[in-house]
C-alpha cells in the first residue's frame, strides 16, 4: 500500500468512527419518531415538510462540496492568495442565499393553496411544518460552507457535529409530555442552528491556529465576487446546480409518487429509506470526504495515471463493501425494522410493509458506493458536465420507473426503481471516467 493509499485509508477510518457515532444518534431519533407517531398523518406531514425544507440546502451541500474543494486546491497551486479570498466570498454568498431561500421556504405553502383538491393534503402538511422548518435553511447553508472548508483541510472531526440535529430531536421526544408536530419541527430547526454554530467555531479555530497572523479573517464572510475562483466556479455552477437539483429531487419525486398510494405510504417509504440510507450515507460520507481532497491533489498536479489506478482500486473495494452490506441487510431486515420501529403506534403490519420496501431497494448499495468513488474522481478533474448529465439521467429514469412500477408494486416499486437507477448511473459514470482517462494516459 502506497503512502497515498494509507492516507486515504486512515482518513476513511477516522471518518467512519465519527460517522458511526453520528448515525447512531440518527437511528435512535428515527426509533423515537416511529414509536411516538407511528405510520400516519403526523409522520407523513413531518417527513414531507422536512424533505421540502432540506431539498435546496441539500443541493447546495452537494454543489459546495463538489466544487470549492477542487477549485480551492487549484487556486492554492496557482495563485495562493486567491483561495482565501474565494472562500471568504463564498461564505458571504452562502449566508445571503440561505436567508433568501429560508424566506421562500416559509412562504412556499401559499403557492399550494390554489391547487386542486388532490393537493390539499400536501398543502396542509406544508402549511403546518414549513414556516417552522424554514429556520434551519440558512443554518444548513452556512454549515455546508464550513464543512466543505474543513474537508478541504482534511479535518474530519466536525462530522461528529452532524449528530446535533437528531440529538436535539431525540431529547425533545424523550422529555416532552405530549410531543406535537410543531414541537418536532422546532426541535429540528434548533438542532440545525446548533450544528451550524459548532462547525463555524471549529473552522474559525482551525484556520486561526494554522495562520495566527490572519486573526481568523480568512473565515469571516465577505460579500463580493472579486476572486479569480469565481470564473472557474461560474463555469461549473449552473451545470452542477442542474445536476445536483436533479439528483437531489429523487426523494421529492418518490414522495410525490407515494402520495398517490394509500395513506401511510409516505411514512413507509420514509422509514424504509432511512434504514437504507444509514449504510449508504456512511459510505458516502467516508468516501467523499476522505477521497475528494486526495483525488483533487492528483488532478491539480496532472498525475492522471496514479489517479486512474487509485480510483479503480477503491471503486472495486466500495462495490464489494456495498454488496456485502446489501446481503447482510437483506437477511436482517425484519429484525432491524422490529428493533428500530415496532413499538407504540408502529404495528407488526407496518413492519412487514417496511421490510418489503427495504428488500426491493437494498441492492442500490453496491452501485451507490462505487459511483461515489468515481464521482469524486470526476469532480477532482472538474468534469462537472459528466456528473450533471448523470444526475439528469437519474431523475428522468426515476420518474419513468416510478410511473411504471409503483402502480403495480406500491412502495417497493419505488425503492426498486432507485436500485435500478443507481446501478445504471454507475455504468455511465465509469464509462466516461475510465475511457477518457485511459485516452489521456495513453496519449501522455
C-alpha positions as CSV (number, residue, x, y, z in Angstrom):
1,X,0.0,0.0,0.0
2,X,1.4,3.4,-1.0
3,X,1.6,6.4,1.3
4,X,-1.3,8.0,-0.5
5,X,-3.4,4.9,-0.1
6,X,-2.5,4.8,3.6
7,X,-3.5,8.4,3.9
8,X,-6.9,7.8,2.2
9,X,-7.5,4.7,4.3
10,X,-6.6,6.5,7.6
11,X,-8.9,9.4,6.7
12,X,-11.7,6.9,5.8
13,X,-11.3,5.0,9.1
14,X,-11.4,8.2,11.1
15,X,-14.4,9.4,9.2
16,X,-16.1,6.0,9.7
17,X,-15.7,6.3,13.5
18,X,-17.3,9.8,13.6
19,X,-20.0,8.8,11.1
20,X,-20.9,5.8,13.1
21,X,-21.5,7.9,16.2
22,X,-23.5,10.5,14.3
23,X,-25.7,7.9,12.5
24,X,-26.3,6.0,15.8
25,X,-27.9,9.1,17.2
26,X,-29.9,9.5,14.0
27,X,-31.0,5.8,14.3
28,X,-32.3,6.4,17.8
29,X,-34.1,9.6,16.7
30,X,-35.9,7.6,14.0
31,X,-36.8,5.0,16.6
32,X,-38.3,7.6,18.8
33,X,-40.3,9.2,16.0
34,X,-41.7,5.9,14.9
35,X,-42.6,5.0,18.5
36,X,-44.4,8.3,19.1
37,X,-46.2,8.9,15.8
38,X,-46.1,5.5,14.0
39,X,-47.4,5.5,10.4
40,X,-50.0,8.1,9.7
41,X,-50.8,11.7,9.2
42,X,-48.3,13.3,11.6
43,X,-45.4,11.3,10.4
44,X,-46.4,11.9,6.8
45,X,-46.6,15.7,7.4
46,X,-43.2,15.8,9.2
47,X,-41.4,13.7,6.6
48,X,-42.9,15.7,3.7
49,X,-42.1,19.1,5.4
50,X,-38.6,18.1,6.3
51,X,-37.9,16.9,2.7
52,X,-39.1,20.1,1.2
53,X,-37.2,22.3,3.8
54,X,-33.9,20.4,3.2
55,X,-34.3,19.9,-0.5
56,X,-32.5,23.1,-1.7
57,X,-29.9,23.1,1.2
58,X,-29.1,19.5,0.3
59,X,-28.4,20.5,-3.3
60,X,-26.3,23.4,-2.0
61,X,-24.3,21.0,0.2
62,X,-23.6,18.8,-2.8
63,X,-22.6,21.7,-5.1
64,X,-20.4,23.3,-2.4
65,X,-18.5,20.1,-1.5
66,X,-18.1,19.1,-5.1
67,X,-16.9,22.5,-6.4
68,X,-15.0,24.5,-3.8
69,X,-12.6,21.7,-2.8
70,X,-11.1,21.1,-6.3
71,X,-11.3,24.9,-7.1
72,X,-9.6,25.7,-3.8
73,X,-6.8,23.2,-4.5
74,X,-6.3,24.6,-8.0
75,X,-6.1,28.2,-6.7
76,X,-3.7,27.2,-4.0
77,X,-1.3,25.7,-6.5
78,X,-1.5,28.6,-9.0
79,X,-2.3,31.8,-7.0
80,X,-2.3,31.1,-3.3
81,X,-3.7,34.4,-2.0
82,X,-6.8,33.9,-4.2
83,X,-8.0,30.8,-2.4
84,X,-8.7,32.6,0.9
85,X,-10.5,35.5,-0.8
86,X,-12.6,33.0,-2.7
87,X,-13.5,31.1,0.4
88,X,-14.5,34.3,2.3
89,X,-16.7,35.5,-0.6
90,X,-18.2,32.0,-0.9
91,X,-19.1,32.2,2.8
92,X,-20.8,35.5,2.3
93,X,-22.8,34.2,-0.7
94,X,-23.8,31.1,1.4
95,X,-25.2,33.3,4.2
96,X,-27.1,35.6,1.8
97,X,-28.6,32.8,-0.3
98,X,-29.5,30.9,2.9
99,X,-31.7,33.7,4.3
100,X,-33.3,34.3,0.9
101,X,-34.2,30.6,0.4
102,X,-35.3,30.4,4.1
103,X,-37.8,33.2,3.5
104,X,-39.1,31.5,0.3
105,X,-39.4,28.2,2.1
106,X,-41.6,29.8,4.8
107,X,-43.8,31.3,2.2
108,X,-44.0,28.2,-0.1
109,X,-47.3,26.8,1.3
110,X,-49.1,29.8,-0.2
111,X,-48.3,28.6,-3.7
112,X,-50.1,25.3,-2.9
113,X,-53.3,26.8,-1.6
114,X,-54.7,27.5,-5.1
115,X,-54.2,23.9,-6.3
116,X,-56.9,21.4,-6.7
117,X,-58.5,19.1,-4.0
118,X,-56.0,16.4,-4.7
119,X,-53.2,18.5,-3.4
120,X,-54.9,19.7,-0.2
121,X,-53.2,17.0,2.0
122,X,-49.8,18.2,0.7
123,X,-50.8,21.8,1.3
124,X,-51.9,21.2,4.8
125,X,-48.7,19.4,5.7
126,X,-46.5,22.1,4.3
127,X,-48.6,24.9,5.8
128,X,-48.0,23.5,9.3
129,X,-44.4,22.5,9.0
130,X,-42.5,24.8,6.6
131,X,-42.8,28.1,8.5
132,X,-41.0,26.5,11.4
133,X,-38.6,24.3,9.5
134,X,-37.6,27.3,7.4
135,X,-35.4,28.4,10.3
136,X,-33.0,25.5,9.5
137,X,-32.4,26.7,5.9
138,X,-29.8,29.5,6.5
139,X,-28.1,27.4,9.2
140,X,-27.8,24.5,6.7
141,X,-26.3,26.7,4.0
142,X,-23.7,28.1,6.4
143,X,-22.9,24.7,7.8
144,X,-22.4,23.4,4.2
145,X,-19.7,26.0,3.6
146,X,-17.9,25.4,6.9
147,X,-18.0,21.6,6.4
148,X,-16.6,21.9,2.8
149,X,-13.7,24.1,4.1
150,X,-12.9,21.6,6.9
151,X,-12.9,18.8,4.4
152,X,-10.5,20.8,2.2
153,X,-8.2,20.9,5.1
154,X,-8.8,17.2,5.8
155,X,-10.2,18.0,9.3
156,X,-12.9,15.3,9.8
157,X,-13.8,15.7,13.5
158,X,-16.6,18.1,12.5
159,X,-18.5,15.2,11.2
160,X,-19.4,14.4,14.8
161,X,-21.4,17.7,14.9
162,X,-23.9,16.2,12.4
163,X,-25.3,14.3,15.4
164,X,-26.6,17.6,16.9
165,X,-29.9,17.9,14.9
166,X,-31.0,14.3,15.6
167,X,-29.8,14.6,19.2
168,X,-32.0,17.7,19.8
169,X,-35.0,15.9,18.3
170,X,-34.3,12.8,20.4
171,X,-34.1,14.9,23.6
172,X,-37.4,16.7,22.7
173,X,-39.2,13.4,22.1
174,X,-37.9,11.8,25.3
175,X,-38.7,14.8,27.6
176,X,-41.9,16.3,26.2
177,X,-45.1,15.2,27.9
178,X,-47.1,15.4,24.7
179,X,-44.9,15.8,21.6
180,X,-46.5,17.6,18.8
181,X,-45.8,18.1,15.1
182,X,-44.9,21.8,15.6
183,X,-42.6,20.9,18.5
184,X,-40.9,18.3,16.4
185,X,-40.3,20.8,13.7
186,X,-39.0,23.4,16.2
187,X,-36.5,20.8,17.7
188,X,-35.3,20.1,14.2
189,X,-34.6,23.7,13.4
190,X,-32.9,24.2,16.7
191,X,-30.6,21.3,16.1
192,X,-29.5,22.7,12.7
193,X,-28.7,26.1,14.3
194,X,-26.5,24.4,16.8
195,X,-24.8,22.4,14.1
196,X,-24.0,25.5,12.1
197,X,-22.7,27.3,15.2
198,X,-20.4,24.3,16.1
199,X,-18.9,23.9,12.6
200,X,-18.3,27.6,12.3
201,X,-16.5,27.7,15.6
202,X,-14.3,24.7,14.6
203,X,-13.4,26.3,11.3
204,X,-12.5,29.6,13.0
205,X,-10.3,27.8,15.5
206,X,-8.7,25.6,12.8
207,X,-7.8,28.5,10.4
208,X,-6.7,30.8,13.3
209,X,-4.4,28.0,14.6
210,X,-2.9,27.4,11.1
211,X,-2.5,31.1,10.3
212,X,-2.5,33.1,13.5
213,X,-1.3,36.3,11.8
214,X,-4.7,36.4,10.0
215,X,-6.6,36.5,13.2
216,X,-9.5,34.5,11.7
217,X,-10.0,37.0,8.9
218,X,-10.0,34.2,6.3
219,X,-13.2,32.6,7.6
220,X,-15.3,35.7,8.0
221,X,-18.0,36.1,5.3
222,X,-17.3,38.7,2.7
223,X,-19.8,39.9,0.1
224,X,-18.3,40.3,-3.3
225,X,-17.2,38.5,-6.5
226,X,-13.6,39.7,-6.8
227,X,-11.8,36.4,-6.5
228,X,-10.5,34.7,-9.7
229,X,-12.0,31.5,-8.3
230,X,-15.5,32.7,-9.4
231,X,-14.5,32.4,-13.0
232,X,-13.9,28.7,-12.5
233,X,-17.0,28.4,-10.3
234,X,-19.2,30.2,-12.8
235,X,-18.3,27.7,-15.5
236,X,-19.3,24.8,-13.2
237,X,-22.1,26.3,-11.1
238,X,-25.0,26.2,-13.5
239,X,-24.1,22.7,-14.6
240,X,-23.6,21.5,-11.0
241,X,-26.8,23.1,-9.8
242,X,-28.8,21.5,-12.6
243,X,-27.2,18.1,-12.0
244,X,-27.5,18.2,-8.2
245,X,-31.0,19.6,-8.4
246,X,-32.0,16.5,-10.4
247,X,-30.1,14.1,-8.1
248,X,-31.5,15.9,-5.0
249,X,-35.0,15.8,-6.4
250,X,-35.2,12.0,-6.3
251,X,-36.7,11.9,-2.8
252,X,-39.2,14.6,-3.7
253,X,-40.2,12.6,-6.8
254,X,-40.5,9.4,-4.7
255,X,-42.7,11.1,-2.0
256,X,-44.9,12.7,-4.7
257,X,-45.4,9.2,-6.2
258,X,-46.1,7.7,-2.8
259,X,-48.8,10.4,-2.1
260,X,-50.9,8.7,-4.8
261,X,-50.7,5.4,-2.9
262,X,-52.8,4.5,0.2
263,X,-52.4,6.6,3.4
264,X,-49.2,5.8,5.3
265,X,-47.3,5.1,2.1
266,X,-45.1,8.2,2.5
267,X,-44.3,7.1,6.1
268,X,-43.5,3.5,5.0
269,X,-41.2,4.9,2.2
270,X,-39.6,7.3,4.8
271,X,-38.9,4.6,7.3
272,X,-37.5,2.2,4.7
273,X,-35.4,4.9,3.1
274,X,-34.0,6.0,6.4
275,X,-32.8,2.5,7.3
276,X,-31.4,2.0,3.8
277,X,-29.7,5.4,3.9
278,X,-27.9,4.7,7.2
279,X,-25.3,2.5,5.4
280,X,-25.5,4.5,2.2
281,X,-24.8,7.8,4.0
282,X,-22.0,6.2,6.0
283,X,-20.3,5.1,2.7
284,X,-21.0,8.4,1.0
285,X,-19.5,10.5,3.9
286,X,-16.5,8.3,4.3
287,X,-15.7,8.0,0.6
288,X,-16.4,11.6,-0.5
289,X,-14.7,13.4,2.4
290,X,-11.6,11.2,2.5
291,X,-11.0,10.9,-1.2
292,X,-12.0,14.2,-2.8
293,X,-9.1,16.2,-1.3
294,X,-6.6,13.4,-2.3
295,X,-8.0,13.0,-5.8
296,X,-8.0,16.8,-6.3
297,X,-4.3,16.9,-5.4
298,X,-3.5,14.3,-8.1
299,X,-5.7,16.2,-10.6
300,X,-4.1,19.6,-9.8
301,X,-0.6,18.1,-10.4
302,X,-1.7,16.3,-13.6
303,X,-0.9,12.9,-12.2
304,X,-3.5,11.1,-14.3
305,X,-2.1,7.6,-14.3
306,X,-1.9,7.5,-10.5
307,X,-5.4,8.9,-10.2
308,X,-6.8,6.2,-12.5
309,X,-5.2,3.4,-10.5
310,X,-6.3,4.7,-7.2
311,X,-9.9,5.2,-8.4
312,X,-10.1,1.7,-9.9
313,X,-8.9,0.1,-6.7
314,X,-11.2,2.0,-4.3
315,X,-14.2,1.7,-6.6
316,X,-13.9,-2.1,-6.5
317,X,-13.5,-2.1,-2.7
318,X,-16.5,0.2,-2.4
319,X,-18.6,-2.1,-4.6
320,X,-17.6,-5.2,-2.6
321,X,-18.5,-3.5,0.7
322,X,-21.8,-2.3,-0.7
323,X,-22.6,-5.8,-1.9
324,X,-21.7,-7.3,1.4
325,X,-23.8,-4.7,3.2
326,X,-26.8,-5.4,0.9
327,X,-26.7,-9.2,1.6
328,X,-26.4,-8.6,5.4
329,X,-29.3,-6.1,5.5
330,X,-31.5,-8.4,3.3
331,X,-31.1,-11.1,5.9
332,X,-31.5,-8.8,9.0
333,X,-34.2,-6.5,7.6
334,X,-37.1,-7.9,9.7
335,X,-35.1,-7.8,12.9
336,X,-33.8,-4.3,12.1
337,X,-37.3,-2.9,11.4
338,X,-38.7,-4.5,14.6
339,X,-35.8,-3.2,16.7
340,X,-36.0,0.3,15.2
341,X,-39.7,0.9,14.9
342,X,-42.1,-1.8,16.1
343,X,-43.5,-0.3,19.3
344,X,-46.1,2.2,20.3
345,X,-48.1,3.2,17.2
346,X,-45.9,1.2,14.8
347,X,-47.6,-2.2,14.3
348,X,-46.4,-5.6,13.0
349,X,-48.3,-4.9,9.8
350,X,-46.2,-1.7,9.4
351,X,-43.1,-3.7,10.0
352,X,-43.9,-6.1,7.2
353,X,-44.6,-3.3,4.7
354,X,-41.3,-1.5,5.6
355,X,-39.3,-4.8,5.2
356,X,-40.7,-5.3,1.8
357,X,-39.8,-1.8,0.7
358,X,-36.3,-2.2,2.1
359,X,-35.7,-5.6,0.4
360,X,-36.7,-4.3,-3.0
361,X,-34.3,-1.4,-2.8
362,X,-31.4,-2.8,-0.9
363,X,-29.3,-3.6,-4.0
364,X,-28.8,0.1,-4.6
365,X,-25.9,0.0,-2.1
366,X,-23.2,-1.6,-4.3
367,X,-23.7,0.7,-7.3
368,X,-24.2,3.7,-5.0
369,X,-20.9,3.1,-3.1
370,X,-18.8,2.5,-6.2
371,X,-20.4,5.5,-8.0
372,X,-19.4,7.8,-5.2
373,X,-15.8,6.9,-5.7
374,X,-16.0,7.6,-9.5
375,X,-17.9,10.9,-8.9
376,X,-15.1,12.2,-6.6
377,X,-12.6,11.4,-9.3
378,X,-14.6,13.3,-11.9
379,X,-15.1,16.2,-9.6
380,X,-11.4,16.4,-8.8
381,X,-10.8,16.8,-12.6
382,X,-13.6,19.4,-12.6
383,X,-15.5,17.4,-15.1
384,X,-18.8,18.7,-13.8
385,X,-20.8,18.1,-17.1
386,X,-20.4,14.4,-16.8
387,X,-21.7,14.4,-13.2
388,X,-24.5,16.7,-14.1
389,X,-25.6,14.5,-17.0
390,X,-25.6,11.6,-14.6
391,X,-27.9,13.5,-12.3
392,X,-30.3,14.3,-15.1
393,X,-30.3,10.7,-16.2
394,X,-31.1,9.6,-12.7
395,X,-34.1,11.9,-12.4
396,X,-35.6,11.1,-15.8
397,X,-35.1,7.4,-15.3
398,X,-36.6,7.6,-11.8
399,X,-39.8,9.4,-13.0
400,X,-40.3,6.7,-15.6
401,X,-39.6,3.8,-13.3
402,X,-41.9,5.2,-10.6
403,X,-44.7,5.6,-13.0
404,X,-44.2,2.1,-14.3
405,X,-43.5,0.2,-11.0
406,X,-45.4,2.0,-8.2
407,X,-48.9,1.3,-9.5
408,X,-48.3,-2.4,-9.5
409,X,-45.8,-2.9,-6.6
410,X,-46.7,0.0,-4.4
411,X,-43.9,1.4,-2.2
412,X,-41.5,-1.5,-3.0
413,X,-41.7,-0.4,-6.7
414,X,-40.4,3.0,-5.8
415,X,-37.4,1.6,-3.9
416,X,-36.7,-1.0,-6.6
417,X,-36.6,1.9,-9.1
418,X,-33.9,3.6,-7.0
419,X,-31.7,0.4,-7.1
420,X,-32.1,0.2,-10.9
421,X,-31.3,3.9,-11.5
422,X,-28.2,3.9,-9.3
423,X,-26.8,0.8,-10.9
424,X,-27.3,2.4,-14.4
425,X,-25.6,5.6,-13.1
426,X,-22.5,3.6,-12.0
427,X,-22.1,2.2,-15.5
428,X,-22.4,5.6,-17.2
429,X,-20.0,7.3,-14.8
430,X,-17.4,4.5,-15.0
431,X,-17.5,4.6,-18.8
432,X,-16.9,8.3,-19.0
433,X,-14.1,8.4,-16.4
434,X,-12.1,5.3,-17.3
435,X,-12.4,5.6,-21.1
436,X,-11.4,9.3,-21.2
437,X,-8.7,8.9,-18.5
438,X,-7.2,6.0,-20.5
439,X,-7.0,8.1,-23.5
440,X,-5.2,10.9,-21.6
441,X,-2.8,8.3,-20.1
442,X,-2.1,6.6,-23.4
443,X,-1.7,9.9,-25.2
444,X,0.6,11.2,-22.5
